[in-house]
């Protein structure tokens, strides 16, 4: 189908056109042209990142949170970033299977594979969030795969970061090691019907009290499977949203800087890999004729000459 016609259908509210354009940006097909038409419609949606270790119940929590937000008058959409298959590159888990309440409520859900990303967030997640924004969704929930330390990548995409933990396995200490303490705006202790939850919450609150940040992350206990604590979580999210809105210009500027850097890095690396001279330079490093640093410097100088020549 002609891209212009697809964009027009998107503007008319056609969800099939939205799905097709998401596939385009996931694969970096015509991304520049798509956003030449649609970027001016972005900038209204609030983005919420939900992260934490595997097995914490993030998908069920996102499912219930989205429904709660819809009941309060928002138009939410969900982006679920799955681990990618090592064979096909496609999403493995299929979070829609666990998001039954959201599906029943007609909430838009899109699963994405995390191929090409080390930070638990698919490389195209920011672009997909922009498309959902332009389509009219005002609350975009982004669930990450939960891969530990590099989960801090979510902070570059989301306005509010919710870190989901469970009482056992010393998650409070693990969260500190992983850097999640620094990025969390709200902590959720899910599966709070398990033994030791109160002691775990006290440990977490004690760690938070040592922070000198302007915003002190609240700790919300939930049992997502039963819907317990979801309204309290929604209240905390909306309270943080109100706090963030006063600084939104600064936040959006930093996010845009991060996006431009990400695009430049991807394109720079892509152009390097497409350059046949790279193989020759790497071979020289393998033969110990050059160091990896000298190889990198030679590539950098070649790119700089090309830019000056242009």
Buried (B, 14 or more C-beta within 10 A) or exposed (E): EEBEEBBEBBBEEBEEBBBBBBEBBBEBEBBEEBBEBBEEBBEEBBBBBBBBBEEBBBBBBBBBBBBBBBEEEBBBBBBBBBBBEEEEEEBBBEBBEBBEBBBEBEBBBBBBBBBEBEBBBBBBBBBBBBBBBBBEBBBBBBBBBBBBEBBBBBBBBBBBBBBBBBBEEEBBEBBBEBBBBEBBBBBBBBBBEEEEBEEBBEBBBEBBEEEEEEBEBBBBBBBBBEBBBBBBBBBBBBBBBEEBEEEBEEEEEEBEEBBEEBBEEBEEEEEBEEBEEBEEBEEBBEEEEBEEEEBBEBBEEBBEEEEEEE
